[in-house]
Amino acid sequence: MNSFKDFAIRLAESSGEFLLQSFKKDETLISARGLSKEITTEYDIENDRFIIKKISETFPEHSILTEESGFIDRNSKYTWIVDSLDGSSNFALGNPFFSISIALMKDKKLTIGVIYAPYLRELYTAEASMGAFLNGKRINVSLVDSLDSSYLLTCEGGEKSNAKIARINALLHPGVKDLRKLGSAAIEGAWVASGRAEAYITIGIYPWDIAAAVLIVREAGGKVSNFEGREWKPEKSNIIASNGKIHEKLIELLIP
């Protein structure tokens, strides 16, 4: 196994076990319902510190980008992109749809993607040009090629207001089978890769939320771009991750 991939898997699994120790057991988290959608729990922060520590100990020359700590620039061709707890609101409210997302870029190209949903016991992995896997079994995007048969996932991403995604949902909803929201961008992307949905559409999403899912979707045979059809870059952006077969149709709907 690729040593980077093996390390990322072990790191995601150990981070997930840490989160499970307090999931549904910390009653103070329920107060998070009254906070912004972009909440940060103590578990986001502690898990972030743990992940940075492990990466720094194992690969001290590598750069790191995380949601909680920003960019740790070590002038390296390698950069780890991490969300220590994707779906913080879900975690706080006892919803099991939360995950750890870990990606590795080399020379600005994604090489490793790992998403672990600890409560669901689902581990999604991908290595560039080697395919995508769920718990060790190869996965592929769905073969659905019509919007009226498609299940789509959407969320407001980095937007604090629901207004923009509501307008996008209004464009999409009349012509698709259904729209759904899970509350974890990493899991939503992974579901596209595994054929559980035909596409995931989000706006203003940060790279730590989606980087691992981008590679996993690609390696499962799907496509990822912005609304104009340009390939994903590690920056805040609007994203379509799809099975590829409905991708152009979604772009046509989303571009005025």
Secondary structure, 3 states (H helix, E strand, C coil): CCHHHHHHHHHHHHHHHHHHCCCCCCHHHHHHHHCCCCCCCHHHHHHHHHHHHHHHHHCCCCEEEECCCEEECCCCCEEEEEEEEECHHHHHCCCCCCEEEEEEEECCEEEEEEEEECCCCEEEEEECCCCEEECCEEECCCCCCCHHHCEEEEECCCCCCCHHHHHHHHHHHHHCCEEECCCCHHHHHHHHHCCCCCEEEEEEECHHHHHHHHHHHHHCCCEEECCCCCECCCCCEEEEEECCCCHHHHHHHHCC
